[in-house]
Amino acid sequence: MSERNDPGTTHFGFRDVPVGEKQKLVGEVFSSVAGKYDLMNDLMSLGIHRVWKRYFVATAQVKPGDRVLDLAGGTGDVAALLRERVGDAGEVVLGDINGSMLRVGRDRMTDRGNVRGFSYVQCNAQALPFPDASFDLVTIAFGLRNVTDKDAALREMHRVLKVGGQARVLEFSEVRADWFKPIYDFHSFKVLPQLGKLFAQDSASYQYLAESIRKHPPQEDLQRMMEAAGLARCGYKNLNAGIVAVHTGYKV
């Protein structure tokens, strides 16, 4: 899952592409799926992604008054949960590199009455536009695997954290139950593209998303990457047999 590419290339799903092209290609995927993103997440995971995100936020180190950065914040479901935790005295900054996703998230949050305590920033996780030590908590849910330079993004998460702050990553990971792997592969490569074709009129984007999961570093590799980025006391917890994992690190 985590083999090294030629220094001038990186993976876009199962394809090797020039490093400079991946951001554009990923941007095209998420611009295409932005309007159907929440619906497709429900269909792909049978709604379980909402449970994963609730667990991710419920177990985060966050308290009333904290300032939180949610990267790859998409349509705002994690940010809305975080807002409940930080209260009226806190702030949640929702960051996403994709303008279409950010607009959908902002509009949906506004429609739900979630206005106060939110900020929206279009930003690249590899070069965050925030000063050092700006946040008590930095989260990224189902977004790290789409970042071209994951090591740079993790270093940036560490940089913008306050001392004692926590970094949290929720991401698809390596399934640990051998009996489940063929079922998971069938769902990923046969069912997901058909769901994308039927409900989002876009099978190719969901083929890429399935492939991107397989190319993402497995649990132990990602833990080592977080440690190399400067984070301390790093660890992870598998959910649903490793379909996803919650990774945690701290700035000391």
matplotlib code that plots the C-alpha trace (Angstrom):
import matplotlib.pyplot as plt

x = [0.0, 2.8, 5.5, 7.7, 7.3, 9.9, 10.9, 9.3, 6.0, 3.3, 0.2, -3.2, -5.2, -3.2, -1.7, 1.7, 1.5, 3.9, 3.9, 2.7, -0.4, -1.9, -3.4, -5.2, -6.5, -7.7, -9.4, -11.3, -12.5, -13.9, -15.3, -17.2, -18.6, -19.1, -22.9, -23.4, -20.7, -22.8, -25.3, -22.5, -20.8, -24.0, -24.4, -20.8, -20.6, -24.2, -24.2, -21.4, -19.2, -21.4, -20.6, -16.9, -16.9, -18.9, -16.4, -13.5, -14.8, -16.1, -12.7, -10.7, -8.9, -11.0, -12.8, -15.0, -13.2, -10.7, -9.7, -9.8, -8.7, -10.6, -8.6, -10.2, -13.4, -15.6, -19.3, -18.8, -20.1, -17.0, -16.8, -20.4, -19.6, -16.5, -18.5, -20.6, -17.5, -15.8, -19.0, -19.8, -16.4, -14.5, -13.9, -13.8, -11.9, -13.0, -10.2, -10.3, -8.2, -11.2, -13.4, -16.4, -16.4, -15.8, -18.8, -21.1, -20.0, -20.5, -23.9, -25.1, -23.8, -25.6, -28.8, -28.6, -28.2, -24.5, -23.1, -21.5, -18.1, -17.1, -14.5, -13.9, -10.4, -9.5, -6.0, -3.5, -2.7, 0.9, 1.4, -1.1, -1.7, -1.7, 1.0, 2.8, 0.9, -2.5, -4.8, -5.6, -6.6, -6.1, -8.2, -8.3, -11.0, -10.8, -8.6, -4.9, -4.8, -5.6, -2.7, 0.2, 2.9, 1.5, 4.7, 4.5, 0.9, 1.7, 4.6, 2.2, -0.3, 2.4, 3.6, 0.2, -0.6, 0.0, 2.2, 0.1, -2.3, -3.5, -3.5, -6.1, -6.4, -9.4, -8.7, -9.4, -6.7, -5.6, -8.3, -6.9, -9.5, -8.4, -11.9, -13.3, -10.7, -12.4, -15.7, -14.2, -12.4, -15.7, -17.5, -14.7, -14.0, -17.3, -20.0, -18.6, -18.0, -21.6, -23.0, -21.1, -22.4, -26.0, -26.2, -23.5, -23.2, -19.4, -18.0, -14.4, -14.1, -15.3, -12.9, -10.1, -11.4, -11.4, -7.8, -6.6, -7.6, -5.4, -2.4, -2.7, 0.0, -1.2, -1.6, 2.0, 3.5, 1.2, 2.1, 5.8, 5.1, 3.4, 6.3, 8.8, 6.7, 7.5, 4.4, 4.8, 2.9, 1.5, -0.9, -4.0, -7.2, -8.7, -12.5, -14.5, -11.6, -9.3, -11.5, -10.7, -8.3, -8.1, -4.5, -3.5, -0.4, 0.6, 2.9, 5.2]
y = [0.0, 2.4, 1.7, 4.5, 6.2, 7.8, 11.1, 13.0, 11.1, 10.2, 8.0, 9.1, 6.0, 3.2, 5.5, 7.2, 10.9, 13.8, 15.3, 18.7, 17.2, 15.3, 18.3, 19.3, 15.8, 15.4, 18.8, 17.7, 14.6, 16.6, 19.4, 16.7, 14.9, 18.0, 18.2, 14.5, 14.0, 13.4, 11.2, 9.1, 8.8, 7.4, 5.0, 3.8, 3.2, 2.4, 5.4, 4.1, 7.1, 9.2, 6.9, 7.0, 10.8, 11.0, 8.7, 10.7, 13.9, 12.5, 11.1, 14.2, 16.3, 19.4, 21.6, 24.7, 27.8, 25.9, 26.9, 24.0, 23.6, 20.9, 20.2, 18.7, 19.8, 19.2, 19.6, 20.4, 17.4, 17.0, 20.8, 20.9, 18.2, 20.0, 23.2, 21.5, 20.6, 24.1, 26.0, 29.6, 30.7, 28.6, 28.7, 26.0, 26.9, 24.7, 24.4, 22.7, 23.0, 22.6, 25.7, 23.7, 21.5, 24.6, 26.4, 23.3, 23.0, 26.7, 26.7, 23.6, 24.8, 28.1, 26.4, 24.4, 27.6, 26.9, 30.4, 31.7, 30.3, 29.1, 30.4, 29.1, 29.1, 27.7, 26.3, 23.7, 21.3, 21.2, 25.0, 26.3, 30.1, 30.2, 31.3, 28.8, 27.6, 28.8, 25.8, 23.6, 20.7, 20.0, 17.3, 15.8, 13.2, 11.2, 13.8, 12.9, 10.2, 12.8, 15.1, 15.0, 15.4, 13.8, 14.3, 18.1, 18.2, 16.4, 18.8, 21.7, 20.2, 20.0, 23.5, 25.2, 23.3, 24.9, 23.0, 20.3, 20.4, 17.3, 16.2, 13.7, 11.8, 9.7, 7.7, 4.5, 2.0, -1.6, -4.2, -6.7, -9.5, -11.8, -13.2, -9.7, -8.6, -10.1, -8.7, -5.3, -5.5, -6.4, -3.5, -1.1, -1.9, -3.3, -1.6, 1.9, 2.8, 1.7, 3.7, 6.7, 6.1, 5.7, 8.5, 11.0, 10.3, 9.8, 6.3, 7.3, 9.5, 6.7, 4.3, 6.7, 7.0, 3.2, 3.0, 5.9, 3.9, 1.0, 3.4, 5.1, 4.1, 1.3, 2.0, 1.5, 3.4, 6.4, 6.3, 6.5, 9.4, 11.3, 10.7, 11.9, 15.1, 15.9, 14.6, 12.7, 9.9, 8.8, 5.9, 4.6, 2.8, 0.5, 0.8, -2.0, -4.4, -1.6, -0.3, 3.0, 4.0, 7.0, 8.3, 10.7, 12.6, 15.6, 18.6, 18.6]
z = [0.0, 0.7, -1.8, -2.8, -6.2, -8.4, -6.8, -9.7, -9.6, -7.1, -7.2, -8.3, -7.5, -9.1, -11.7, -11.4, -12.3, -12.1, -8.6, -9.9, -11.5, -8.5, -6.8, -10.1, -10.6, -7.1, -7.4, -10.4, -8.5, -5.6, -7.8, -9.6, -6.5, -4.2, -4.7, -4.0, -1.5, 1.6, -0.2, -1.6, 1.8, 3.2, 0.3, 0.3, 4.1, 4.8, 7.0, 9.2, 8.3, 10.6, 13.5, 12.8, 12.7, 16.0, 17.7, 16.2, 17.7, 20.9, 21.8, 20.7, 23.2, 23.0, 25.5, 25.6, 24.3, 22.2, 18.7, 16.3, 12.6, 10.6, 7.4, 4.3, 6.1, 3.1, 3.7, 7.4, 9.3, 11.4, 11.9, 13.2, 15.7, 16.9, 17.3, 19.8, 21.8, 21.8, 22.6, 22.1, 23.4, 20.9, 17.1, 14.4, 11.2, 8.3, 5.8, 2.4, -0.7, -3.0, -3.5, -4.6, -1.5, 0.7, -0.8, -0.4, 3.2, 4.0, 2.4, 4.2, 7.5, 7.0, 6.0, 9.3, 11.3, 12.0, 11.5, 14.7, 15.7, 12.2, 9.7, 6.2, 4.6, 1.2, 2.0, 1.1, 4.0, 2.8, 3.4, 6.0, 6.1, 9.9, 12.4, 14.6, 17.6, 16.5, 17.4, 20.3, 18.0, 14.3, 12.6, 9.2, 8.3, 5.1, 3.5, 4.2, 1.5, -1.1, -0.1, -2.5, 0.2, 3.3, 5.3, 4.6, 5.7, 9.0, 9.6, 9.1, 11.5, 14.1, 13.4, 13.8, 17.0, 20.4, 22.9, 24.4, 21.4, 19.7, 16.0, 14.9, 11.6, 10.7, 7.5, 5.7, 6.5, 6.1, 6.8, 9.3, 9.0, 6.2, 5.7, 5.1, 2.6, -0.5, 0.5, 1.0, -2.3, -4.1, -2.5, -3.3, -6.9, -8.1, -6.0, -5.4, -9.1, -9.9, -7.1, -8.4, -11.9, -10.7, -8.1, -9.0, -12.8, -12.2, -11.8, -12.5, -9.4, -7.2, -8.9, -7.9, -4.3, -3.9, -5.4, -3.2, -0.1, -1.2, -1.8, 1.6, 4.2, 6.6, 10.3, 11.4, 8.5, 9.2, 12.9, 12.0, 9.6, 12.4, 14.7, 11.9, 11.6, 15.2, 16.9, 20.2, 21.9, 18.6, 18.4, 16.6, 17.1, 14.4, 13.9, 12.1, 11.7, 10.3, 7.6, 9.2, 11.9, 14.2, 14.6, 17.4, 18.2, 20.4, 20.3, 23.2]

ax = plt.figure().add_subplot(projection="3d")
ax.plot(x, y, z, "-o")
ax.set_aspect("equal")
plt.show()
